[in-house]
Amino acid sequence: MKNKFYIYVLILISTTIFAQQKRVETSIDTTKNKIGAQFNLTLKTNVDTLSNVVFPSSETFGKLEVIRSYVVDTIKKGDRYELIKKYGLTQFDSGKYTIPSLRVIINNKSFLTDSISVEVANVTVDTLKQKMFDIKPIAEAPSDHSGIWKYLLILLLILGIGALVYFLIKKYQKKKIDQEIFKTPIQKATTLLQSLEKKELWQKGEIKTYYSELTDIARNYIEEAIEIPAMESTTSELILGLRAVSIKKKMTLSQDTLENLEKVLKHADLVKFAKSKPLDFEIAEDRNKIEKAILTLDKSIPVAVEIEADAILNEAQKQKQAELLLNKQRNKRIVLALAVVVFLLFATSAYFVITKGFDYVKDTILGHPTKELVEGEWVFSEYGNPSVAVETPKVLKRIDISKSLPKDGMALIKEMQSFAYGSILDNFYLMVSTIKYKQEGEIDLSKSLEGSLQALEAQGAQNMIIKQEDFETKEGIKGLKGYGTFSKIDALQKRSTKLYYEILVFSQEGGLQQIIIFHEEGDKYAEQISERMLNSVELKKATE
């Protein structure tokens, strides 16, 4: 693909081009206007692709002031260009004026435009019909508080996240303080029942929550003390399990105890799922029945089972308690560290978003290829003969394109060197090319620039917008600069990318020097690279 790109080198091998005479068309949007209004003067000419056209440049055309000189528009029509130059003219005195014939130079030959007569009319003011008003007092412009609101919003976000982190830490600490390691299931159950009463949930109308916690206390006790999966069982399954275990473990359980427990559990199911609303005395009775059932169950467990359980769990429980304490302390440190890290990351990101902008933070975190080039270590070096000294983000590598050129083209060249970085596939490309000819002669820079543009089109550039202007290095060496945009079609991904290009061409005795840069349009980092490179260009004369 790169070999195709270097087709332009053959097109650059040329001498001065002479154009045929072209007629310049002159038009204006209106011949009558009010004082201070703008006349739009248009000069249009049709030339071949190798012609050099210079439009007039002046602060006044006759008695009319030139308030704006627009950039030349270029429209490609087959193998020719239509160049359109527009001017904005005005006059602040009424009267009739003539826009004189203007001189347009095409290939060093002068052509005169048609002269045009225009009229500037005065603005009539009828003071009899138009009411007169006093001068209004000075009105203060509304202050723009958008920036203040942005900072306040970011500050509120930081404070909000800080408050959330503080709340989570305090909640975790409170949970740890409230949690107690109980020696026996009955001690845990009775303590939790006392804590539940202190909450006064059903007195506050939170009956559903009260019954949920009440039955959970009973189920947890049964699961821990009697080893029945009470939390996952339905009420019927739990009662059947208790009957089976009481027979197996020879527990002294009365039928009334099981029936009372079953009634409370079913009553709780109605409250939780059927939105039943028990009376106050019924709630108190259910609480007492649960407490009595738990105490009865605990007393019914055979002493041998308790002794056996105590013997087995005595040492293991101590170890488990120690492990729990260590795990909680470690988890607390982890939570606190994560909260601090999240807060610091957010605060740092918010600071850089405010001071540097969101795009800077995004490109710094996710990475951006041209940003890395801008901030990297640059190299100032000379390339080719006649040499081009330029500062680049990376050293340009020598490339050999002579094999891709026809032999008759190479016959005119004494020496050719090319150096490049990047590729058109990466949407970023830098190239420095120099040519030294066997025979010295004047080189037409317009034709050289045209050759480069044709090479881009041969490489697949579409919808190309072409602009050109004179360029001068800091040493005063003059050249020609072409710039604009073109679209590159990616056939595999079926999408189009708009690229911006800049091409500099210089001719010296016996040699041609050229610099090509193109990148994605709107890439601010690539724009910084281009500006820094072009400002550093130094040209040397050809050597033997």
Secondary structure as GFF3:
##gff-version 3
##sequence-region A 1 544
A	DSSP	alpha_helix	2	5	.	.	.	ID=ss1
A	DSSP	alpha_helix	8	12	.	.	.	ID=ss2
A	DSSP	beta_strand	24	28	.	.	.	ID=ss3
A	DSSP	beta_strand	32	34	.	.	.	ID=ss4
A	DSSP	beta_strand	39	48	.	.	.	ID=ss5
A	DSSP	beta_strand	53	54	.	.	.	ID=ss6
A	DSSP	beta_strand	60	61	.	.	.	ID=ss7
A	DSSP	beta_strand	64	69	.	.	.	ID=ss8
A	DSSP	beta_strand	73	77	.	.	.	ID=ss9
A	DSSP	beta_strand	80	90	.	.	.	ID=ss10
A	DSSP	beta_strand	95	99	.	.	.	ID=ss11
A	DSSP	beta_strand	103	106	.	.	.	ID=ss12
A	DSSP	beta_strand	109	112	.	.	.	ID=ss13
A	DSSP	beta_strand	116	121	.	.	.	ID=ss14
A	DSSP	alpha_helix	146	178	.	.	.	ID=ss15
A	DSSP	alpha_helix	185	199	.	.	.	ID=ss16
A	DSSP	three_ten_helix	202	204	.	.	.	ID=ss17
A	DSSP	alpha_helix	207	225	.	.	.	ID=ss18
A	DSSP	alpha_helix	235	248	.	.	.	ID=ss19
A	DSSP	alpha_helix	255	273	.	.	.	ID=ss20
A	DSSP	alpha_helix	280	300	.	.	.	ID=ss21
A	DSSP	alpha_helix	303	356	.	.	.	ID=ss22
A	DSSP	alpha_helix	358	366	.	.	.	ID=ss23
A	DSSP	alpha_helix	369	375	.	.	.	ID=ss24
A	DSSP	beta_strand	379	383	.	.	.	ID=ss25
A	DSSP	beta_strand	388	392	.	.	.	ID=ss26
A	DSSP	beta_strand	397	399	.	.	.	ID=ss27
A	DSSP	three_ten_helix	402	404	.	.	.	ID=ss28
A	DSSP	alpha_helix	407	410	.	.	.	ID=ss29
A	DSSP	beta_strand	413	423	.	.	.	ID=ss30
A	DSSP	three_ten_helix	424	426	.	.	.	ID=ss31
A	DSSP	beta_strand	428	437	.	.	.	ID=ss32
A	DSSP	alpha_helix	445	458	.	.	.	ID=ss33
A	DSSP	beta_strand	461	472	.	.	.	ID=ss34
A	DSSP	beta_strand	478	490	.	.	.	ID=ss35
A	DSSP	beta_strand	495	508	.	.	.	ID=ss36
A	DSSP	beta_strand	511	520	.	.	.	ID=ss37
A	DSSP	alpha_helix	524	535	.	.	.	ID=ss38
A	DSSP	beta_strand	538	539	.	.	.	ID=ss39
###
